[in-house]
């Protein structure tokens, strides 16, 4: 458990948009995840919902606290962080 979870009682909240990720979560659109980096969050989500980690890495765009990330893997999360995962938009 990250140190901040016990101190504040808050943990980052993940919001899913689109059907692809929700098929792994049984339709859930919001989850709380104890993690202090985006990478740990992905690993924890994959542990809970096998295959979701790969789905996030390969086909989801990431916004953390309102900031869109091209490469969020090492991004730090705060206890009050809001992470939004949306399907990437393809184009050419």
Contact map, one row per residue, 1 for C-alpha under 8 A:
11101100000000000000000000000000011000000000000000000000000000000000000000000000000000000000
11111100000000000000000000000000011100000000000000000000000000000000000000000000000000000000
11111110000000000000000000000000000000000000000000000000000000000000000000000000000000000000
01111111111000000000000000000000000000000000000000000000000000000000000000000010000000000000
11111111111000000000000000000000010000000000000000000000000000000000000000000010000000000000
11111111110000000000000000000000000000000000000000000000000000000000000000000000000000000000
00111111100000000000000000000000000000000000000000000000000000000000000000000000000000000000
00011111110000000000000000000000000000000000000000000000000000000000000000000010000000000000
00011111111000000000000000000000000000000000000000000000000000000000000000000000000000000000
00011101111100000000000000000000000000000000000000000000000000000000000000000011000000000000
00011000111110000000000000000001111000000000000000000000000000000000000000000111100000000000
00000000011111000000000000000001111000000000000000000000000000000000000000001111111000000000
00000000001111100000000000000111100000000000000000000000000000000000000000000001111000000000
00000000000111110000000000000111100000000000000000000000000000000000000000000000011110000000
00000000000011111000000000001110000000000000000000000000000000000000000000000000011110000000
00000000000001111100110000011100000000000000000000000000000000000000000000000000000111000000
00000000000000111110110000001000000000000000000000000000000000000000000000000000000111100000
00000000000000011111110000000000000000000000000000000000000000000000000000000000000001100000
00000000000000001111111000000000000000000000000000000000000000000000000000000000000000000000
00000000000000000111111100000000000000000000000000000010000000000000000000000000000000100000
00000000000000011111111110000000000000000000000000010011000000000000000000000000000000000000
00000000000000011111111111111000000000000000000000000000000000000000000000000000000000000000
00000000000000000011111111100000000000000000000000000000000000000000000000000000000000000000
00000000000000000001111111100000000000000000000011110000000000000000000000000000000000000000
00000000000000000000111111111000000000000000000010000000000000000000000000000000000000000000
00000000000000000000011111110000000000000000000000000000000000000000000000000000000000000000
00000000000000000000011111111000000000000000000000000000000000000000000000000000000000000000
00000000000000010000010011111110000000000000000000000000000000000000000000000000000000000000
00000000000000111000010010111110000000000000000000000000000000000000000000000000000000000000
00000000000011110000000000011111000000000000000000000000000000000000000000000000000000000000
00000000000011100000000000011111100000000000000000000000000000000000000000000000000000000000
00000000001111000000000000000111110000000000000000000000000000000000000000000000000000000000
00000000001111000000000000000011111000001001100000000000000000000000000000000000000000000000
11001000001100000000000000000001111100001001000000000000000000000000000000000000000000000000
11000000001100000000000000000000111111011001000000000000000000000000000000001000000000000000
01000000000000000000000000000000011111011000000000000000000000000000000000011110000000000000
00000000000000000000000000000000001111111000000000000000000000000000000011111000000000000000
00000000000000000000000000000000001111111100000000000000000000000000000111111000000000000000
00000000000000000000000000000000000011111110000000000000000000000000000111100000000000000000
00000000000000000000000000000000001111111111000000000000000000000000000000000000000000000000
00000000000000000000000000000000111111111111100000000000000000000000000000000000000000000000
00000000000000000000000000000000000001111111110000011001000000000000000000000000000000000000
00000000000000000000000000000000000000111111111000001000000000000000000000000000000000000000
00000000000000000000000000000000111000011111111100000000000000000000000000000000000000000000
00000000000000000000000000000000100000001111111111011000000000000000000000000000000000000000
00000000000000000000000000000000000000000111111111111100000000000000000000000000000000000000
00000000000000000000000000000000000000000011111111000000000000000000000000000000000000000000
00000000000000000000000000000000000000000001111111000000000000000000000000000000000000000000
00000000000000000000000110000000000000000000111111111000000000000000000000000000000000000000
00000000000000000000000100000000000000000000111111111000000000000000000000000000000000000000
00000000000000000000000100000000000000000000010011111110000000000000000000000000000000000000
00000000000000000000100100000000000000000100110011111111000000000000000000000000000000000000
00000000000000000000000000000000000000000110110011111111100000000000000000000000000000000000
00000000000000000000000000000000000000000000010000111111110000000000000000000000000000000000
00000000000000000001100000000000000000000000000000111111111100000000000000000000000000000000
00000000000000000000100000000000000000000100000000011111111110000000000000000000000010000000
00000000000000000000000000000000000000000000000000001111111100000000000000000000000000000000
00000000000000000000000000000000000000000000000000000111111100000000000000000000000000000000
00000000000000000000000000000000000000000000000000000011111110000000000000000000000000110000
00000000000000000000000000000000000000000000000000000011111111000000000000000000000011110000
00000000000000000000000000000000000000000000000000000001001111100001110000000000000011110000
00000000000000000000000000000000000000000000000000000000000111110001110100000000001111000000
00000000000000000000000000000000000000000000000000000000000011111111100000000000001110000000
00000000000000000000000000000000000000000000000000000000000001111111100000001000111100000000
00000000000000000000000000000000000000000000000000000000000000111110000000000000111000000000
00000000000000000000000000000000000000000000000000000000000000111111000000000000010000000000
00000000000000000000000000000000000000000000000000000000000000111111100000000000000000000000
00000000000000000000000000000000000000000000000000000000000011110111110000000000000000000000
00000000000000000000000000000000000000000000000000000000000011110011111100000000000000000000
00000000000000000000000000000000000000000000000000000000000011000001111100000000000000000000
00000000000000000000000000000000000000000000000000000000000000000000111111000000000000000000
00000000000000000000000000000000000001100000000000000000000001000000111111100000000000000000
00000000000000000000000000000000000011100000000000000000000000000000001111100000000000000000
00000000000000000000000000000000000011100000000000000000000000000000001111110000000000000000
00000000000000000000000000000000000011100000000000000000000000000000000111111000000000000000
00000000000000000000000000000000000111000000000000000000000000000000000001111100000000000000
00000000000100000000000000000000001111000000000000000000000000010000000000111110100000000000
00000000001100000000000000000000000100000000000000000000000000000000000000011111100000000000
00011001011100000000000000000000000100000000000000000000000000000000000000001111100000000000
00000000011110000000000000000000000000000000000000000000000000000000000000000111110000000000
00000000001110000000000000000000000000000000000000000000000000011000000000001111111000000000
00000000000111100000000000000000000000000000000000000000000000011100000000000001111100000000
00000000000111100000000000000000000000000000000000000000000001111000000000000000111110000000
00000000000001111000000000000000000000000000000000000000000001110000000000000000011111000000
00000000000001111000000000000000000000000000000000000001000111100000000000000000001111100000
00000000000000011100000000000000000000000000000000000000000111000000000000000000000111110000
00000000000000001101000000000000000000000000000000000000001110000000000000000000000011111000
00000000000000000000000000000000000000000000000000000000001110000000000000000000000001111100
00000000000000000000000000000000000000000000000000000000000000000000000000000000000000111110
00000000000000000000000000000000000000000000000000000000000000000000000000000000000000011111
00000000000000000000000000000000000000000000000000000000000000000000000000000000000000001111
00000000000000000000000000000000000000000000000000000000000000000000000000000000000000000111
